[in-house]
Amino acid sequence: MRRVVSLAVLVSIVLGMSLLIVLSGQSFYPSENLRWLAVVYLNTTYNPYLPDFTVWSPESVTAIVWDYRGLDTLYETTVFYLAIIAGLALGRGVKRLNQKPTDESGLSPIVKTVTKITGPMILAVAASIGLHGHLTPGGGFQGGATAAVVPVVFIVVFSSFYLLWKGVSSQRMLTLRSAGLIGIGLTSIALFLAGLLLGLPSYVFQNIDKTTSPLSMPYDVHGALLSGTLWWFNLFEFLAVSSGFTLAFIILMTPEAEEKW
Amino acid sequence: MVGFLAEYMFTVIYLSLFVNLGLTLFGLFYKPHYIKKLIMLSILGDTLNMFTIFLGYRAWPTPTTPSRPPILLTYPFENTSVLVEFTSRAVDPLPQALVLTAVVIGLAVMVFLIFLGDNLFKHYGTLDMREIRRLRG
């Protein structure tokens, strides 16, 4: 009987949500008229004929994430920061073991050798994803999440003390993550500070020069596109995300010294 | 025929997403184990992200000229024909940008919930929600 009731509740939830979406097709669910907004973004993302609106980035998703809606992403980074901090606060006050890893710990030598080869390759792919984020699909978030795979694999294959012994400690990851966040903050106000110093009008989160503000980040260095602030944002976000997740995984997977309860 | 087939597949995927939504809600409400709830929560988040991605595929040109990713491949270009073709065929990049941030936040929240589960297990010695409810106080 309980099972029937639960099934009925779930089916009614799903059918009700579908009905809501269908009935309010004109307002609640975006209609096909919304296409003009996409056309505006697509038309200005890399357009030398509109120098006042373009971002000089062929990848329109990164252009939206870090230029058109840069403030959204800044606060989203804050939420990410707070979630990691909240997780670390839950793991606080626990003494953790720290010992030298032995040859017996971890999986077999075959797996260890393969991991030693593939680990740097994963890091290289992650850096490529992160730093080419303004040209090809990718960016700081995706690259950072890819790079965070490496410590997990190393903890599983070697042991949880191997990373500590190699110098990847939680303190260093915290420092690296703070450096990434400070870099994001500095990049967002870099042109504003330059405008204050030079006495020129400029905005927070400014990227390319506008008619009202002549200051611009370099978007093209010797033929290589940098897309102004996008490359720097991707670099610092890559640092922040990869070190934040590494920090969480290190804290989560290191055994405790003694049982407290 | 092609148009009918494209519309049919679109509808099938859309309906299967709703089935997915129901299954994850069932898991969230009625499965007692914490880890199972976490798995269902992550699938629920991915389903909702998929709904958002689907918004970008509205009003694509015609089924015979399928949509393309919102990434300009040929640059710098000589004339505007490249840009016109790009703006008429590329999917909406805005839902993709929103989902990109939602995925990372979801991952961070998942890490936080795993920390929470770790502490739950340390306190109660079990991750069964029925046991944890009974031991309240």
Boltz contact constraints between the chains, C-beta under 6 A:
constraints:
  - contact:
      token1: [A, 6]
      token2: [B, 30]
      max_distance: 6.0
  - contact:
      token1: [A, 10]
      token2: [B, 22]
      max_distance: 6.0
  - contact:
      token1: [A, 10]
      token2: [B, 25]
      max_distance: 6.0
  - contact:
      token1: [A, 10]
      token2: [B, 26]
      max_distance: 6.0
  - contact:
      token1: [A, 14]
      token2: [B, 18]
      max_distance: 6.0
  - contact:
      token1: [A, 14]
      token2: [B, 21]
      max_distance: 6.0
  - contact:
      token1: [A, 14]
      token2: [B, 22]
      max_distance: 6.0
  - contact:
      token1: [A, 18]
      token2: [B, 18]
      max_distance: 6.0
  - contact:
      token1: [A, 30]
      token2: [B, 55]
      max_distance: 6.0
  - contact:
      token1: [A, 32]
      token2: [B, 58]
      max_distance: 6.0
  - contact:
      token1: [A, 32]
      token2: [B, 59]
      max_distance: 6.0
  - contact:
      token1: [A, 35]
      token2: [B, 59]
      max_distance: 6.0
  - contact:
      token1: [A, 38]
      token2: [B, 92]
      max_distance: 6.0
  - contact:
      token1: [A, 39]
      token2: [B, 87]
      max_distance: 6.0
  - contact:
      token1: [A, 41]
      token2: [B, 93]
      max_distance: 6.0
  - contact:
      token1: [A, 42]
      token2: [B, 87]
      max_distance: 6.0
  - contact:
      token1: [A, 42]
      token2: [B, 90]
      max_distance: 6.0
  - contact:
      token1: [A, 43]
      token2: [B, 87]
      max_distance: 6.0
  - contact:
      token1: [A, 46]
      token2: [B, 72]
      max_distance: 6.0
  - contact:
      token1: [A, 46]
      token2: [B, 75]
      max_distance: 6.0
  - contact:
      token1: [A, 58]
      token2: [B, 72]
      max_distance: 6.0
  - contact:
      token1: [A, 58]
      token2: [B, 75]
      max_distance: 6.0
  - contact:
      token1: [A, 59]
      token2: [B, 71]
      max_distance: 6.0
  - contact:
      token1: [A, 60]
      token2: [B, 70]
      max_distance: 6.0
  - contact:
      token1: [A, 60]
      token2: [B, 93]
      max_distance: 6.0
  - contact:
      token1: [A, 61]
      token2: [B, 93]
      max_distance: 6.0
  - contact:
      token1: [A, 61]
      token2: [B, 96]
      max_distance: 6.0
  - contact:
      token1: [A, 61]
      token2: [B, 97]
      max_distance: 6.0
  - contact:
      token1: [A, 64]
      token2: [B, 93]
      max_distance: 6.0
  - contact:
      token1: [A, 64]
      token2: [B, 97]
      max_distance: 6.0
  - contact:
      token1: [A, 65]
      token2: [B, 97]
      max_distance: 6.0
  - contact:
      token1: [A, 76]
      token2: [B, 101]
      max_distance: 6.0
  - contact:
      token1: [A, 79]
      token2: [B, 105]
      max_distance: 6.0
  - contact:
      token1: [A, 80]
      token2: [B, 104]
      max_distance: 6.0
  - contact:
      token1: [A, 80]
      token2: [B, 105]
      max_distance: 6.0
  - contact:
      token1: [A, 80]
      token2: [B, 108]
      max_distance: 6.0
  - contact:
      token1: [A, 83]
      token2: [B, 108]
      max_distance: 6.0
  - contact:
      token1: [A, 83]
      token2: [B, 109]
      max_distance: 6.0
  - contact:
      token1: [A, 83]
      token2: [B, 112]
      max_distance: 6.0
  - contact:
      token1: [A, 84]
      token2: [B, 108]
      max_distance: 6.0
  - contact:
      token1: [A, 86]
      token2: [B, 112]
      max_distance: 6.0
  - contact:
      token1: [A, 87]
      token2: [B, 111]
      max_distance: 6.0
  - contact:
      token1: [A, 87]
      token2: [B, 112]
      max_distance: 6.0
  - contact:
      token1: [A, 87]
      token2: [B, 115]
      max_distance: 6.0
  - contact:
      token1: [A, 90]
      token2: [B, 115]
      max_distance: 6.0
  - contact:
      token1: [A, 90]
      token2: [B, 119]
      max_distance: 6.0
  - contact:
      token1: [A, 91]
      token2: [B, 115]
      max_distance: 6.0
  - contact:
      token1: [A, 141]
      token2: [B, 100]
      max_distance: 6.0
  - contact:
      token1: [A, 141]
      token2: [B, 104]
      max_distance: 6.0
  - contact:
      token1: [A, 248]
      token2: [B, 111]
      max_distance: 6.0
